[in-house]
Amino acid sequence: MDGREQELVLIWRAEADIGNGGILQFVCNWGLPAAERLVPF
């Protein structure tokens, strides 16, 4: 996947996990590096 597609997947994962169980669920499922990449959005 190119960079744009990777960003969209990250946003989709965040939306699904945060909507379902909160930010802690997102961090536990995908790790702190993913959460840190999400911050600029």
Protein Blocks (a to p, Z undefined) as FASTA:
>chain_A
ZZklmmmmmmmmmmmmmmmnojklmmmmnojklmmmmmmZZ
